[in-house]
Amino acid sequence: MDYAKIITIEPGKMGGKPCIRGLRITVYDVLDYLASGMTEDEILHDFPDLTREDLRACLAFAADRERRLASTSN
């Protein structure tokens, strides 16, 4: 998935953390909600500005970041 158009990083917003489409919702927030057991439907209900594609973009971003970290540690 090409998450580059969905995940944005703006130095003056949310301390430069990766956010979803310039909103004040960070990738970390979404991952934390999923890890705590919230379903996609619950997240989308609580945050109506988000889409399923946004949630998939967060997962793809995290997987890509993990992949890059793993490749630099070898």
Rosetta constraint file for C-alpha pairs under 8 A:
AtomPair CA 1 CA 57 HARMONIC 6.99 0.50
AtomPair CA 1 CA 60 HARMONIC 6.54 0.50
AtomPair CA 2 CA 57 HARMONIC 7.58 0.50
AtomPair CA 3 CA 7 HARMONIC 5.84 0.50
AtomPair CA 3 CA 57 HARMONIC 5.02 0.50
AtomPair CA 3 CA 58 HARMONIC 7.73 0.50
AtomPair CA 3 CA 60 HARMONIC 6.93 0.50
AtomPair CA 3 CA 61 HARMONIC 6.60 0.50
AtomPair CA 4 CA 8 HARMONIC 7.19 0.50
AtomPair CA 5 CA 21 HARMONIC 7.36 0.50
AtomPair CA 6 CA 20 HARMONIC 5.70 0.50
AtomPair CA 6 CA 21 HARMONIC 4.91 0.50
AtomPair CA 6 CA 54 HARMONIC 6.62 0.50
AtomPair CA 6 CA 57 HARMONIC 6.75 0.50
AtomPair CA 7 CA 18 HARMONIC 6.13 0.50
AtomPair CA 7 CA 19 HARMONIC 5.54 0.50
AtomPair CA 7 CA 20 HARMONIC 4.82 0.50
AtomPair CA 7 CA 21 HARMONIC 5.80 0.50
AtomPair CA 7 CA 22 HARMONIC 7.68 0.50
AtomPair CA 7 CA 27 HARMONIC 7.74 0.50
AtomPair CA 7 CA 57 HARMONIC 7.05 0.50
AtomPair CA 7 CA 58 HARMONIC 7.33 0.50
AtomPair CA 7 CA 61 HARMONIC 7.69 0.50
AtomPair CA 8 CA 18 HARMONIC 5.55 0.50
AtomPair CA 8 CA 19 HARMONIC 5.23 0.50
AtomPair CA 8 CA 20 HARMONIC 6.06 0.50
AtomPair CA 8 CA 21 HARMONIC 5.86 0.50
AtomPair CA 8 CA 22 HARMONIC 5.83 0.50
AtomPair CA 9 CA 13 HARMONIC 7.77 0.50
AtomPair CA 9 CA 16 HARMONIC 5.68 0.50
AtomPair CA 9 CA 17 HARMONIC 6.04 0.50
AtomPair CA 9 CA 18 HARMONIC 4.75 0.50
AtomPair CA 9 CA 19 HARMONIC 6.18 0.50
AtomPair CA 9 CA 22 HARMONIC 7.68 0.50
AtomPair CA 10 CA 14 HARMONIC 7.90 0.50
AtomPair CA 10 CA 16 HARMONIC 5.20 0.50
AtomPair CA 10 CA 17 HARMONIC 7.45 0.50
AtomPair CA 10 CA 18 HARMONIC 7.70 0.50
AtomPair CA 10 CA 22 HARMONIC 7.74 0.50
AtomPair CA 11 CA 15 HARMONIC 6.20 0.50
AtomPair CA 11 CA 16 HARMONIC 4.12 0.50
AtomPair CA 11 CA 17 HARMONIC 7.76 0.50
AtomPair CA 12 CA 16 HARMONIC 6.13 0.50
AtomPair CA 13 CA 17 HARMONIC 7.44 0.50
AtomPair CA 13 CA 24 HARMONIC 7.38 0.50
AtomPair CA 14 CA 19 HARMONIC 7.85 0.50
AtomPair CA 14 CA 24 HARMONIC 6.65 0.50
AtomPair CA 14 CA 26 HARMONIC 7.75 0.50
AtomPair CA 17 CA 26 HARMONIC 6.63 0.50
AtomPair CA 17 CA 27 HARMONIC 7.95 0.50
AtomPair CA 18 CA 26 HARMONIC 5.69 0.50
AtomPair CA 18 CA 27 HARMONIC 5.81 0.50
AtomPair CA 18 CA 28 HARMONIC 7.87 0.50
AtomPair CA 19 CA 23 HARMONIC 6.24 0.50
AtomPair CA 19 CA 24 HARMONIC 6.45 0.50
AtomPair CA 19 CA 25 HARMONIC 5.52 0.50
AtomPair CA 19 CA 26 HARMONIC 4.08 0.50
AtomPair CA 19 CA 27 HARMONIC 5.57 0.50
AtomPair CA 20 CA 24 HARMONIC 7.43 0.50
AtomPair CA 20 CA 25 HARMONIC 5.96 0.50
AtomPair CA 20 CA 26 HARMONIC 6.14 0.50
AtomPair CA 20 CA 27 HARMONIC 6.68 0.50
AtomPair CA 20 CA 54 HARMONIC 6.76 0.50
AtomPair CA 20 CA 58 HARMONIC 7.94 0.50
AtomPair CA 25 CA 29 HARMONIC 6.56 0.50
AtomPair CA 25 CA 30 HARMONIC 7.60 0.50
AtomPair CA 26 CA 30 HARMONIC 6.65 0.50
AtomPair CA 27 CA 31 HARMONIC 6.21 0.50
AtomPair CA 27 CA 58 HARMONIC 5.43 0.50
AtomPair CA 28 CA 32 HARMONIC 5.94 0.50
AtomPair CA 29 CA 33 HARMONIC 6.18 0.50
AtomPair CA 30 CA 34 HARMONIC 6.27 0.50
AtomPair CA 30 CA 43 HARMONIC 7.92 0.50
AtomPair CA 30 CA 55 HARMONIC 7.09 0.50
AtomPair CA 30 CA 58 HARMONIC 7.13 0.50
AtomPair CA 31 CA 35 HARMONIC 6.03 0.50
AtomPair CA 31 CA 58 HARMONIC 7.15 0.50
AtomPair CA 31 CA 59 HARMONIC 7.38 0.50
AtomPair CA 32 CA 36 HARMONIC 6.07 0.50
AtomPair CA 33 CA 37 HARMONIC 6.63 0.50
AtomPair CA 33 CA 38 HARMONIC 5.53 0.50
AtomPair CA 33 CA 43 HARMONIC 7.40 0.50
AtomPair CA 34 CA 38 HARMONIC 5.10 0.50
AtomPair CA 34 CA 39 HARMONIC 6.48 0.50
AtomPair CA 34 CA 40 HARMONIC 7.48 0.50
AtomPair CA 38 CA 42 HARMONIC 6.03 0.50
AtomPair CA 38 CA 43 HARMONIC 6.60 0.50
AtomPair CA 39 CA 43 HARMONIC 6.36 0.50
AtomPair CA 40 CA 44 HARMONIC 6.10 0.50
AtomPair CA 40 CA 52 HARMONIC 7.33 0.50
AtomPair CA 40 CA 55 HARMONIC 7.63 0.50
AtomPair CA 41 CA 45 HARMONIC 6.03 0.50
AtomPair CA 42 CA 46 HARMONIC 6.16 0.50
AtomPair CA 43 CA 47 HARMONIC 5.93 0.50
AtomPair CA 44 CA 48 HARMONIC 5.42 0.50
AtomPair CA 44 CA 49 HARMONIC 7.70 0.50
AtomPair CA 44 CA 50 HARMONIC 5.93 0.50
AtomPair CA 44 CA 51 HARMONIC 6.64 0.50
AtomPair CA 44 CA 52 HARMONIC 7.58 0.50
AtomPair CA 50 CA 54 HARMONIC 6.09 0.50
AtomPair CA 50 CA 55 HARMONIC 7.60 0.50
AtomPair CA 51 CA 55 HARMONIC 6.66 0.50
AtomPair CA 52 CA 56 HARMONIC 6.33 0.50
AtomPair CA 53 CA 57 HARMONIC 6.06 0.50
AtomPair CA 54 CA 58 HARMONIC 6.38 0.50
AtomPair CA 55 CA 59 HARMONIC 6.56 0.50
AtomPair CA 56 CA 60 HARMONIC 6.14 0.50
AtomPair CA 57 CA 61 HARMONIC 5.95 0.50
AtomPair CA 58 CA 62 HARMONIC 6.17 0.50
AtomPair CA 59 CA 63 HARMONIC 6.09 0.50
AtomPair CA 60 CA 64 HARMONIC 6.04 0.50
AtomPair CA 61 CA 65 HARMONIC 6.12 0.50
AtomPair CA 62 CA 66 HARMONIC 6.10 0.50
AtomPair CA 63 CA 67 HARMONIC 6.06 0.50
AtomPair CA 64 CA 68 HARMONIC 6.22 0.50
AtomPair CA 65 CA 69 HARMONIC 6.21 0.50
AtomPair CA 66 CA 70 HARMONIC 6.08 0.50
AtomPair CA 67 CA 71 HARMONIC 6.25 0.50
AtomPair CA 68 CA 72 HARMONIC 6.36 0.50
AtomPair CA 69 CA 73 HARMONIC 6.40 0.50
AtomPair CA 70 CA 74 HARMONIC 6.74 0.50
